[in-house]
């Protein structure tokens, strides 16, 4: 009997000991899991920061691409002027966006625009929180929107007037519209995004806003001297260096791998997927523009093919995250065809002088890319069983962007024209803005041959 009791006591003690050991092991494992989870989360956060910064640096390098494209597609006598404008719109735009624009775009909203984060107020300047990374990424986007305008207004814009509108674009016009579509990326909330508006990396927010501002500027400014004859004939004014323009396009294509994949702001496998859709659309745009120009002019126009690549890139910027490879190719093909006919229409029918085709590439193809979300999005697109709801929302966004940028652009450029002055003098335009505005030449000793 005593042996039974002893055995029973030993069994109870053994069970209690085992239960305690298991419980201790579970608590120890749970405690060990927390540091592992925290380390994994910290690692992912740092990867996200590194990737987003790299993407921002790629987009910054696009400034060089824009400078080369615009210089190559225009005359040698204006090269310094174009480079200075690309340098200054980013430099001035950076400061304006930091002080005012970033807060208007991403601060806590009053319903129309942000009201906090001006000058990145509240940031820990002794630390390294996410807002610093987000600011530099968004700054290079703002610089892109401002740079687009310079191409359509090249070769006849007064330098002081150009500096003035760069401030307004980066401080007010671009950020306020951006808050409507992207405000919730930080602390805001915009009415367009609340409708379900889709513009992943900025076909409309960046490119169409820049394109419609370029259109208004070109209208207020008027055409270059000699562009249109007295009998309504259209005279071509060839660029001085297509090789330089081609280099610019390749730089822009390279930079777009920061523009679109970088907009994920996450260092994971989605980067590769977005890079693929981006690349497919660019390639399709170049091919489509080449074929279209070949059919219409009997020659495969190199400048059109280059703009076709940019058209495909602009078009895929909105849907790059939400479409398939086949959808990307179709979007790029349509963009490539569209840019050729748009350039002809704006130049020959509307008689608006756009030396580099900026309105067609960024405004028109940006609108097409935004609308294409409503057609080809794998979730909600018309061709994937989603009906017309998303397409309708996209159309609202496109029209809102046009109304906002074009109307404000007309007002802004008219005010600059009446005050500071917008157009260079006739003598300066004939001699070249390099000498007239900057007192120097891009190609020393070559100016005498390029003053017409």
FILUM-85753 format. One record per residue (C-alpha): x, y, z. Coordinates in steps of 0.25 Angstrom, whole numbers, padded with zeros to 4 digits. Example, Ala and Ser with C-alpha at 12.3 -4.5 7.8 and 13.67 -1.06 7.14 Angstrom:
% FILUM-85753
     X     Y     Z
  0049 -0018  0031
  0055 -0004  0029
***
This chain:
% FILUM-85753
     X     Y     Z
  0000  0000  0000
  0011  0009  0004
  0018  0006 -0009
  0006  0009 -0017
  0005  0023 -0010
  0019  0025 -0012
  0018  0022 -0027
  0006  0031 -0028
  0013  0043 -0022
  0025  0041 -0031
  0016  0041 -0043
  0009  0053 -0039
  0023  0060 -0036
  0028  0055 -0050
  0016  0061 -0057
  0017  0074 -0050
  0032  0075 -0053
  0029  0072 -0068
  0018  0082 -0069
  0027  0092 -0063
  0038  0089 -0072
  0029  0090 -0084
  0023  0103 -0080
  0037  0109 -0077
  0042  0104 -0091
  0030  0111 -0097
  0032  0124 -0090
  0047  0123 -0094
  0043  0121 -0108
  0033  0132 -0108
  0043  0142 -0102
  0054  0137 -0112
  0044  0139 -0124
  0041  0154 -0120
  0056  0158 -0123
  0056  0150 -0136
  0043  0157 -0141
  0048  0171 -0137
  0061  0168 -0144
  0054  0164 -0156
  0045  0176 -0156
  0056  0185 -0154
  0064  0179 -0165
  0052  0180 -0175
  0050  0195 -0171
  0065  0198 -0174
  0064  0190 -0187
  0052  0199 -0191
  0060  0211 -0187
  0072  0207 -0195
  0063  0203 -0207
  0055  0216 -0207
  0068  0224 -0206
  0074  0217 -0218
  0061  0219 -0226
  0061  0234 -0222
  0076  0235 -0227
  0072  0228 -0240
  0060  0238 -0242
  0070  0250 -0239
  0079  0245 -0250
  0067  0247 -0260
  0070  0262 -0259
  0082  0259 -0267
  0074  0251 -0277
  0064  0263 -0278
  0075  0273 -0280
  0081  0264 -0291
  0068  0262 -0298
  0064  0276 -0298
  0078  0281 -0303
  0079  0271 -0314
  0065  0274 -0319
  0068  0289 -0320
  0079  0298 -0326
  0093  0299 -0321
  0092  0314 -0318
  0082  0311 -0306
  0089  0299 -0300
  0095  0306 -0288
  0081  0312 -0285
  0075  0299 -0285
  0085  0293 -0276
  0084  0305 -0266
  0068  0303 -0266
  0069  0288 -0263
  0079  0291 -0252
  0072  0303 -0246
  0058  0297 -0247
  0063  0285 -0238
  0071  0294 -0229
  0060  0304 -0227
  0049  0294 -0227
  0056  0285 -0216
  0056  0297 -0207
  0042  0301 -0210
  0037  0287 -0208
  0044  0285 -0195
  0039  0298 -0189
  0024  0298 -0195
  0021  0287 -0205
  0024  0275 -0196
  0014  0280 -0185
  0003  0284 -0195
  0004  0270 -0202
  0006  0260 -0190
  0002  0268 -0177
 -0010  0266 -0169
 -0021  0271 -0179
 -0032  0281 -0177
 -0039  0275 -0189
 -0032  0282 -0200
 -0017  0281 -0196
 -0008  0278 -0185
 -0005  0287 -0173
  0007  0281 -0166
  0021  0276 -0169
  0025  0290 -0175
  0040  0290 -0175
  0039  0275 -0169
  0035  0281 -0156
  0035  0271 -0145
  0045  0262 -0151
  0056  0257 -0142
  0068  0263 -0149
  0078  0255 -0140
  0071  0242 -0144
  0067  0236 -0157
  0052  0234 -0158
  0045  0230 -0171
  0040  0244 -0174
  0054  0248 -0178
  0054  0236 -0188
  0040  0240 -0193
  0044  0254 -0195
  0056  0252 -0204
  0048  0242 -0212
  0036  0252 -0214
  0046  0264 -0216
  0052  0257 -0229
  0037  0255 -0234
  0034  0270 -0232
  0047  0273 -0240
  0042  0264 -0251
  0029  0272 -0252
  0036  0285 -0253
  0046  0280 -0263
  0035  0276 -0273
  0031  0290 -0275
  0044  0295 -0280
  0044  0286 -0292
  0032  0292 -0298
  0036  0306 -0295
  0051  0304 -0300
  0058  0314 -0308
  0050  0327 -0305
  0047  0328 -0290
  0053  0339 -0282
  0062  0332 -0271
  0056  0341 -0259
  0042  0337 -0263
  0046  0322 -0264
  0052  0323 -0250
  0039  0329 -0245
  0029  0318 -0250
  0039  0307 -0245
  0036  0313 -0231
  0021  0313 -0233
  0020  0299 -0239
  0028  0292 -0228
  0022  0300 -0216
  0008  0300 -0220
  0002  0295 -0233
  0008  0281 -0233
  0007  0278 -0218
 -0007  0282 -0217
 -0012  0273 -0228
 -0002  0262 -0222
 -0009  0263 -0209
 -0023  0260 -0216
 -0017  0247 -0221
 -0006  0243 -0212
 -0008  0250 -0199
 -0010  0237 -0191
  0004  0232 -0194
  0007  0240 -0181
 -0003  0248 -0173
 -0012  0254 -0183
 -0025  0249 -0190
 -0029  0253 -0204
 -0043  0253 -0210
 -0038  0247 -0223
 -0031  0235 -0216
 -0044  0234 -0207
 -0051  0231 -0220
 -0042  0220 -0224
 -0033  0228 -0233
 -0021  0219 -0238
 -0008  0226 -0242
  0003  0217 -0236
  0015  0225 -0240
  0010  0238 -0246
  0005  0237 -0261
 -0004  0249 -0257
  0001  0254 -0244
  0015  0256 -0249
  0015  0255 -0264
  0001  0261 -0268
  0002  0272 -0258
  0015  0276 -0265
  0010  0274 -0279
 -0002  0282 -0277
  0006  0293 -0270
  0015  0292 -0282
  0004  0294 -0292
 -0001  0306 -0285
  0013  0312 -0285
  0015  0310 -0300
  0002  0316 -0303
  0005  0329 -0295
  0019  0329 -0299
  0016  0328 -0314
  0024  0320 -0325
  0039  0322 -0328
  0043  0332 -0338
  0042  0326 -0352
  0034  0314 -0348
  0021  0317 -0355
  0022  0324 -0369
  0012  0336 -0374
  0005  0326 -0382
  0002  0316 -0370
  0013  0307 -0374
  0020  0299 -0363
  0035  0300 -0363
  0043  0290 -0357
  0054  0295 -0347
  0063  0282 -0346
  0071  0280 -0333
  0086  0281 -0333
  0090  0267 -0327
  0081  0255 -0328
  0092  0247 -0322
  0091  0255 -0310
  0076  0254 -0310
  0077  0239 -0311
  0087  0238 -0299
  0077  0246 -0291
  0066  0236 -0295
  0074  0224 -0290
  0077  0232 -0277
  0062  0234 -0275
  0059  0220 -0278
  0070  0216 -0268
  0064  0225 -0258
  0050  0220 -0259
  0054  0208 -0252
  0055  0216 -0240
  0042  0224 -0244
  0033  0212 -0245
  0039  0201 -0237
  0043  0211 -0226
  0029  0215 -0224
  0027  0202 -0217
  0036  0208 -0206
  0038  0193 -0201
  0050  0185 -0204
  0043  0172 -0208
  0040  0164 -0221
  0030  0174 -0226
  0042  0182 -0231
  0045  0172 -0242
  0030  0171 -0246
  0029  0186 -0247
  0042  0187 -0255
  0037  0177 -0265
  0024  0184 -0268
  0032  0197 -0269
  0042  0192 -0279
  0032  0185 -0287
  0024  0198 -0289
  0036  0206 -0293
  0040  0196 -0303
  0027  0195 -0309
  0025  0210 -0310
  0038  0211 -0317
  0035  0201 -0327
  0021  0206 -0329
  0026  0221 -0331
  0036  0216 -0341
  0026  0208 -0349
  0016  0219 -0349
  0026  0230 -0354
  0031  0220 -0364
  0017  0218 -0370
  0013  0233 -0369
  0026  0239 -0374
  0032  0227 -0382
  0044  0228 -0373
  0047  0222 -0359
  0048  0235 -0352
  0059  0234 -0341
  0053  0246 -0332
  0040  0240 -0333
  0045  0226 -0328
  0052  0233 -0317
  0039  0240 -0312
  0032  0227 -0314
  0040  0221 -0303
  0037  0232 -0294
  0023  0231 -0298
  0022  0217 -0294
  0030  0220 -0281
  0020  0231 -0277
  0008  0223 -0281
  0012  0211 -0272
  0015  0220 -0260
  0001  0220 -0255
 -0003  0205 -0257
  0011  0198 -0255
  0007  0192 -0242
 -0006  0187 -0246
 -0005  0181 -0260
  0000  0169 -0267
  0012  0168 -0277
  0002  0167 -0289
 -0005  0179 -0283
  0008  0187 -0282
  0011  0184 -0297
 -0002  0189 -0301
 -0001  0201 -0293
  0012  0204 -0299
  0008  0201 -0313
 -0004  0211 -0312
  0005  0221 -0306
  0015  0220 -0317
  0005  0222 -0328
 -0002  0233 -0320
  0011  0242 -0318
  0013  0242 -0333
 -0001  0247 -0337
 -0001  0256 -0324
  0012  0263 -0329
  0007  0265 -0343
 -0007  0271 -0337
 -0001  0280 -0327
  0009  0285 -0337
  0002  0286 -0350
 -0013  0287 -0346
 -0013  0295 -0333
  0000  0302 -0338
  0006  0302 -0324
  0021  0301 -0324
  0027  0290 -0315
  0041  0288 -0318
  0043  0274 -0311
  0029  0269 -0312
  0027  0270 -0297
  0012  0272 -0297
  0010  0260 -0305
  0019  0251 -0298
  0016  0255 -0284
  0002  0262 -0285
 -0005  0253 -0295
  0002  0240 -0292
  0001  0242 -0277
 -0014  0244 -0279
 -0015  0231 -0287
 -0007  0223 -0277
 -0016  0228 -0266
 -0028  0224 -0274
 -0022  0210 -0277
 -0023  0207 -0262
 -0038  0206 -0264
 -0036  0197 -0276
 -0025  0187 -0272
 -0024  0187 -0257
 -0024  0172 -0253
 -0033  0176 -0242
 -0045  0185 -0246
 -0041  0188 -0261
 -0052  0188 -0271
 -0045  0176 -0279
 -0044  0168 -0266
 -0058  0168 -0262
 -0058  0181 -0254
 -0068  0189 -0262
 -0067  0204 -0265
 -0066  0209 -0250
 -0051  0210 -0250
 -0050  0216 -0264
 -0060  0227 -0260
 -0052  0230 -0247
 -0039  0231 -0256
 -0046  0240 -0265
 -0050  0249 -0254
 -0035  0249 -0250
 -0030  0252 -0264
 -0040  0264 -0265
 -0037  0270 -0252
 -0022  0270 -0255
 -0024  0277 -0268
 -0034  0287 -0262
 -0025  0290 -0250
 -0011  0291 -0257
 -0016  0297 -0270
 -0024  0308 -0264
 -0014  0311 -0253
 -0003  0311 -0263
 -0010  0321 -0272
 -0012  0330 -0261
  0002  0328 -0255
  0009  0330 -0269
  0001  0342 -0272
  0004  0349 -0259
  0019  0346 -0261
  0018  0351 -0275
  0012  0364 -0270
  0021  0366 -0258
  0035  0360 -0259
  0034  0357 -0274
  0033  0343 -0280
  0039  0344 -0294
  0053  0347 -0298
  0055  0359 -0308
  0056  0357 -0323
  0071  0360 -0323
  0074  0350 -0312
  0066  0339 -0318
  0073  0341 -0332
  0087  0341 -0326
  0083  0330 -0316
  0080  0331 -0301
  0093  0325 -0297
  0100  0339 -0301
  0088  0348 -0298
  0084  0342 -0285
  0097  0336 -0280
  0108  0343 -0287
  0115  0330 -0292
  0114  0318 -0302
  0113  0303 -0300
  0122  0301 -0312
  0132  0312 -0312
  0134  0319 -0326
  0123  0311 -0332
  0112  0322 -0330
  0113  0329 -0343
  0108  0317 -0350
  0096  0315 -0342
  0089  0329 -0341
  0077  0326 -0350
***
